[in-house]
Amino acid sequence: RESDVPFFLEMNTRLQVEHPVTEAICGVDLVEWQLRQAAGLPLPLTQGQIMPRGHAIEVRLNAERPDQGFIPATGQVIDLVAPRGLRLDTGVAPGSEISVHYDSMIAKLIAHGPTREDARARLLSGLEALALPGIATNQAFLADCLRAPAFTEAGATTGFLAENFGGGWQPAPGALHALRLGAARAALPPGGTPHNRTDAFRVTGRPGRVPLHIADDYGAVDITLGEEPLAAPVRLWPVADAFWVCGGGLTLRLTITPLAEARMRAPDGGAAQGHLLAPLTGLVSAVHVAPGDRVEKGAPLIVMEAMKLVHTLAAPVSGKVVRVACKAGDTIAAKTLLIELEEEES
């Protein structure tokens, strides 16, 4: 029908990231069909012959930190353990390097079932079984999204994140503790369960307890292993002086140290309040201050770019800039000192 009313249509003349959903419910291979078209061959089916069946849900597995505002993450993939019965599309494998130069999406996980709830439950189970040590991802966040009542009841809207994770996402404390506990037990040497252990200081048959200090990206805790019920077994991937551990959708890089040793190694004080550290590995695209400048807390100091995203880093305190340790064009590793401020007294 002719009309003077304008309409806007987005057109992407390529396959979209979500094409596996169409393929799952329609039983077709759209990539194959593209190649057939390019070769001048006819398509195998007409539109009327395609009958959608069931439901499919896809998630994008991204190298990022949902607990830190979804900033990109870099690193090297140590292993990839795919869940059974689900489709996993990925271009990474053990040994792959996740750099700052590409999009953060590293895999897609797709579940199909006769009903939406079947597809959701299968996808959640797959996310909990998937293991991808070596790189921080949004895997646990995606699992929490699938568990949210608004999603299970098909009531999610564009306000889903604000309504369900208004204060930002963090892993569930219970799941985090269980994974740390499982890692601590798995890190003990064979036969080293604390309640069977004897040494020069404890030679009786009374149960022993092993105090440990565990540190990871979500904080540090002291755990005492004793006679409590064994946690579900977990698999560890050792790297340098740390471990990677995966379980229930969570992935942690942690260090496990005897508590007494950790206390002896502890520094006298924490990181200086006036130090601005790089939250991620990336390119410094702009520096807004110079030594001698006075800035207010929250003022923009540095702009960094990584994985097609731009991040503005603000002053952690009010004060005077005493050192600028980078310049535009530098590629900086995460946790590198960028700016040093001399904090103003209140």
C-alpha positions as CSV (number, residue, x, y, z in Angstrom):
1,R,0.0,0.0,0.0
2,E,1.3,3.4,-0.9
3,S,1.9,5.8,2.0
4,D,3.9,8.9,2.9
5,V,4.7,7.5,6.3
6,P,8.4,6.6,6.6
7,F,9.5,3.2,7.9
8,F,12.9,2.1,9.0
9,L,14.2,-1.4,8.3
10,E,17.5,-2.8,9.5
11,M,19.0,-5.0,6.8
12,N,22.1,-7.2,7.4
13,T,23.0,-9.0,4.2
14,R,24.7,-11.8,6.1
15,L,24.1,-14.5,8.6
16,Q,23.4,-13.3,12.1
17,V,24.9,-14.6,15.3
18,E,21.6,-16.1,16.1
19,H,21.4,-18.3,12.9
20,P,21.8,-21.6,14.9
21,V,18.4,-20.9,16.5
22,T,16.7,-20.9,13.1
23,E,18.7,-24.0,12.1
24,A,17.7,-25.9,15.3
25,I,14.0,-25.3,15.0
26,C,13.8,-25.6,11.2
27,G,16.2,-28.5,10.6
28,V,18.3,-26.7,8.0
29,D,21.9,-25.6,7.5
30,L,21.9,-21.9,6.5
31,V,25.7,-21.9,5.9
32,E,25.4,-24.7,3.5
33,W,22.5,-22.9,1.7
34,Q,24.6,-19.8,1.4
35,L,27.4,-21.9,-0.3
36,R,24.8,-23.5,-2.6
37,Q,23.5,-20.1,-3.6
38,A,27.0,-18.8,-4.3
39,A,27.7,-21.9,-6.5
40,G,24.5,-21.3,-8.5
41,L,22.7,-24.3,-7.1
42,P,19.0,-24.4,-6.1
43,L,17.9,-24.3,-2.5
44,P,16.9,-27.7,-1.1
45,L,13.5,-26.6,0.2
46,T,10.9,-23.9,-0.5
47,Q,9.5,-21.7,2.2
48,G,6.3,-23.8,2.4
49,Q,8.3,-26.9,3.0
50,I,10.0,-25.6,6.2
51,M,8.1,-26.5,9.3
52,P,9.5,-25.0,12.6
53,R,9.6,-27.5,15.5
54,G,10.1,-26.9,19.2
55,H,12.1,-24.1,20.8
56,A,15.8,-23.1,20.8
57,I,17.7,-20.7,22.9
58,E,21.3,-19.4,22.3
59,V,23.7,-17.6,24.6
60,R,26.9,-15.8,23.6
61,L,29.9,-16.7,25.6
62,N,32.0,-13.6,25.9
63,A,35.5,-13.0,27.3
64,E,34.5,-10.4,29.8
65,R,34.0,-9.6,33.5
66,P,30.3,-9.2,34.3
67,D,31.3,-8.4,37.9
68,Q,33.2,-5.4,36.7
69,G,30.7,-3.8,34.3
70,F,31.4,-6.4,31.6
71,I,34.9,-5.1,30.8
72,P,36.7,-7.3,28.3
73,A,39.1,-10.1,29.5
74,T,42.2,-11.5,27.8
75,G,44.3,-14.6,28.3
76,Q,45.0,-18.0,26.9
77,V,42.5,-20.8,26.7
78,I,43.9,-23.8,28.7
79,D,41.2,-26.3,28.0
80,L,37.7,-26.6,26.5
81,V,35.3,-29.2,27.9
82,A,32.0,-29.0,25.9
83,P,28.7,-30.2,27.4
84,R,27.0,-33.2,25.9
85,G,23.8,-32.9,23.9
86,L,24.1,-29.2,23.0
87,R,25.5,-27.3,20.1
88,L,28.7,-25.4,20.7
89,D,30.0,-23.1,18.0
90,T,33.4,-21.7,18.6
91,G,36.7,-20.7,17.0
92,V,38.9,-21.2,20.0
93,A,40.7,-24.3,21.3
94,P,43.2,-25.1,24.0
95,G,46.2,-22.8,23.4
96,S,44.1,-20.1,21.7
97,E,45.1,-16.5,22.7
98,I,42.3,-14.1,23.5
99,S,43.7,-10.7,22.6
100,V,42.3,-7.1,22.7
101,H,42.2,-6.9,18.9
102,Y,38.9,-8.8,18.2
103,D,35.3,-9.0,19.4
104,S,34.9,-10.5,22.9
105,M,32.6,-13.3,21.8
106,I,34.5,-16.6,21.8
107,A,31.7,-19.2,21.6
108,K,27.9,-19.8,21.3
109,L,26.0,-22.4,23.1
110,I,22.6,-23.5,21.7
111,A,20.0,-25.8,23.2
112,H,16.8,-27.1,21.5
113,G,13.8,-28.9,23.0
114,P,10.1,-29.5,22.4
115,T,9.1,-26.7,24.7
116,R,10.7,-23.4,25.8
117,E,11.2,-24.8,29.3
118,D,13.0,-27.8,28.0
119,A,15.3,-25.6,26.0
120,R,16.0,-23.4,28.9
121,A,16.7,-26.3,31.3
122,R,19.0,-27.9,28.8
123,L,20.9,-24.7,28.2
124,L,21.3,-24.1,31.9
125,S,22.7,-27.6,32.5
126,G,25.1,-27.1,29.6
127,L,26.4,-23.8,31.0
128,E,26.9,-25.5,34.4
129,A,28.8,-28.4,32.7
130,L,30.9,-26.3,30.3
131,A,34.6,-25.8,31.4
132,L,36.7,-23.1,29.8
133,P,39.7,-22.5,32.1
134,G,42.3,-19.8,31.3
135,I,40.0,-16.9,30.5
136,A,37.3,-15.0,32.4
137,T,33.9,-15.2,30.7
138,N,30.2,-14.3,31.3
139,Q,29.3,-18.0,31.7
140,A,28.1,-17.8,35.3
141,F,26.2,-14.5,34.6
142,L,24.3,-16.2,31.7
143,A,23.4,-19.1,34.0
144,D,22.0,-16.7,36.6
145,C,20.0,-15.0,33.8
146,L,18.4,-18.4,32.8
147,R,17.6,-19.0,36.5
148,A,15.8,-15.6,37.0
149,P,12.1,-15.9,37.5
150,A,11.5,-13.2,34.9
151,F,13.2,-15.3,32.3
152,T,11.8,-18.7,33.3
153,E,8.3,-17.2,33.2
154,A,8.9,-15.6,29.8
155,G,8.4,-12.1,31.3
156,A,11.8,-10.5,30.5
157,T,11.8,-7.0,29.1
158,T,14.4,-4.5,28.1
159,G,14.6,-3.7,31.8
160,F,15.7,-7.2,32.7
161,L,19.2,-6.3,33.8
162,A,18.2,-3.3,35.9
163,E,15.4,-5.2,37.5
164,N,17.4,-8.4,38.3
165,F,21.0,-7.1,38.7
166,G,20.4,-3.5,39.6
167,G,23.5,-3.3,41.8
168,G,25.6,-5.2,39.3
169,W,26.2,-8.9,39.0
170,Q,28.3,-10.9,41.5
171,P,28.5,-14.7,41.8
172,A,26.2,-16.3,44.4
173,P,28.1,-16.5,47.7
174,G,27.1,-20.1,48.3
175,A,28.3,-21.2,44.8
176,L,31.5,-19.3,45.2
177,H,32.3,-20.8,48.6
178,A,31.5,-24.4,47.3
179,L,33.9,-24.0,44.4
180,R,36.6,-22.6,46.6
181,L,36.1,-25.4,49.1
182,G,36.2,-28.0,46.3
183,A,39.3,-26.5,44.9
184,A,41.0,-26.6,48.3
185,R,40.2,-30.2,48.7
186,A,41.4,-31.1,45.2
187,A,44.7,-29.2,45.7
188,L,45.6,-31.4,48.7
189,P,48.1,-34.2,47.9
190,P,46.9,-37.8,47.5
191,G,45.9,-39.1,50.9
192,G,46.2,-35.7,52.4
193,T,42.7,-35.3,53.6
194,P,43.0,-33.3,56.9
195,H,41.2,-35.8,59.1
196,N,43.6,-38.6,58.2
197,R,46.7,-36.5,58.5
198,T,49.4,-36.9,61.2
199,D,52.7,-35.1,61.6
200,A,55.3,-34.3,64.3
201,F,52.9,-31.9,66.0
202,R,49.8,-34.2,65.9
203,V,50.4,-37.9,66.3
204,T,47.1,-38.9,67.8
205,G,44.1,-40.2,65.9
206,R,42.0,-37.1,66.6
207,P,40.8,-35.3,63.5
208,G,43.1,-32.6,62.2
209,R,42.2,-29.3,60.6
210,V,44.0,-27.5,57.7
211,P,43.7,-23.7,57.7
212,L,44.1,-22.3,54.1
213,H,44.1,-18.9,52.5
214,I,42.4,-18.7,49.1
215,A,42.6,-15.7,46.8
216,D,40.8,-15.2,43.5
217,D,39.3,-12.5,41.4
218,Y,36.3,-12.1,43.7
219,G,38.3,-11.6,46.9
220,A,40.2,-13.6,49.5
221,V,39.0,-15.9,52.3
222,D,40.4,-18.2,54.9
223,I,39.0,-21.7,54.9
224,T,39.6,-24.4,57.4
225,L,39.3,-28.0,56.1
226,G,38.2,-30.5,58.6
227,E,35.5,-33.1,59.0
228,E,32.7,-31.3,57.2
229,P,31.1,-33.2,54.3
230,L,33.2,-33.5,51.2
231,A,32.3,-31.0,48.5
232,A,31.5,-32.2,45.0
233,P,34.7,-33.2,43.3
234,V,36.1,-30.5,41.0
235,R,38.9,-30.5,38.4
236,L,41.9,-28.2,38.7
237,W,44.2,-26.9,36.0
238,P,47.5,-25.9,37.5
239,V,49.3,-22.8,36.0
240,A,52.4,-21.2,37.4
241,D,51.8,-20.7,41.1
242,A,48.0,-20.8,40.8
243,F,45.1,-23.0,39.8
244,W,42.1,-22.7,37.4
245,V,38.9,-24.4,38.6
246,C,35.5,-24.7,36.9
247,G,32.2,-25.8,38.4
248,G,28.5,-25.0,38.2
249,G,29.2,-22.4,35.5
250,L,31.8,-20.5,37.6
251,T,35.4,-20.3,36.6
252,L,38.1,-19.1,39.0
253,R,41.8,-18.5,38.9
254,L,42.9,-18.9,42.5
255,T,45.9,-19.3,44.8
256,I,45.8,-21.8,47.7
257,T,48.3,-21.2,50.5
258,P,48.6,-22.4,54.1
259,L,47.1,-19.7,56.3
260,A,50.3,-19.2,58.3
261,E,52.4,-18.8,55.2
262,A,49.9,-16.4,53.7
263,R,50.1,-14.2,56.8
264,M,53.9,-14.1,56.7
265,R,53.8,-13.0,53.1
266,A,51.1,-10.4,53.5
267,P,52.3,-6.8,52.8
268,D,52.2,-4.2,55.4
269,G,49.5,-2.2,53.6
270,G,47.2,-2.3,50.6
271,A,47.4,-0.6,47.3
272,A,47.7,3.2,47.5
273,Q,44.3,5.0,47.2
274,G,45.8,7.5,44.7
275,H,47.0,4.8,42.2
276,L,44.9,4.3,39.1
277,L,45.5,0.9,37.7
278,A,44.5,-0.5,34.3
279,P,41.4,-2.6,34.8
280,L,42.0,-4.5,31.6
281,T,44.6,-5.1,28.9
282,G,44.1,-2.6,26.1
283,L,45.2,0.4,24.2
284,V,45.5,3.8,25.8
285,S,43.8,6.1,23.3
286,A,43.8,9.3,25.3
287,V,45.4,10.9,28.4
288,H,43.5,13.9,29.8
289,V,45.9,15.0,32.5
290,A,49.6,15.9,33.1
291,P,51.8,16.0,36.1
292,G,50.9,18.9,38.3
293,D,47.2,19.0,37.4
294,R,44.6,19.0,40.1
295,V,41.6,16.8,39.6
296,E,38.4,15.9,41.5
297,K,37.3,12.4,42.3
298,G,35.5,10.9,39.3
299,A,37.1,13.2,36.8
300,P,38.1,11.4,33.5
301,L,41.8,10.7,33.4
302,I,42.5,8.0,30.8
303,V,40.6,6.4,27.9
304,M,41.3,2.8,27.0
305,E,40.1,0.7,24.1
306,A,39.8,-3.1,23.9
307,M,37.6,-5.5,21.9
308,K,35.8,-2.7,20.1
309,L,34.8,-1.1,23.4
310,V,35.9,2.3,24.9
311,H,36.5,2.7,28.6
312,T,36.9,6.0,30.4
313,L,38.9,5.7,33.7
314,A,38.1,8.2,36.4
315,A,40.2,9.6,39.3
316,P,39.8,7.3,42.4
317,V,40.4,10.3,44.7
318,S,40.6,14.1,44.5
319,G,44.2,15.4,44.4
320,K,47.2,16.4,42.4
321,V,48.7,14.3,39.6
322,V,52.2,13.5,40.5
323,R,53.0,10.9,37.8
324,V,51.6,9.8,34.4
325,A,53.0,6.4,33.6
326,C,51.5,6.0,30.1
327,K,50.8,7.9,26.9
328,A,48.3,7.7,24.0
329,G,49.2,4.7,21.8
330,D,50.6,2.5,24.5
331,T,49.3,-1.1,24.9
332,I,48.9,-1.7,28.6
333,A,48.5,-4.9,30.6
334,A,45.8,-5.2,33.2
335,K,46.8,-4.0,36.7
336,T,49.5,-1.7,35.4
337,L,49.9,1.6,37.1
338,L,48.6,4.4,34.9
339,I,48.3,7.5,37.1
340,E,49.6,8.4,40.5
341,L,47.7,11.0,42.5
342,E,48.7,12.8,45.7
343,E,45.4,12.7,47.7
344,E,44.1,15.9,49.1
345,E,43.4,16.0,52.8
346,S,39.7,16.5,53.7
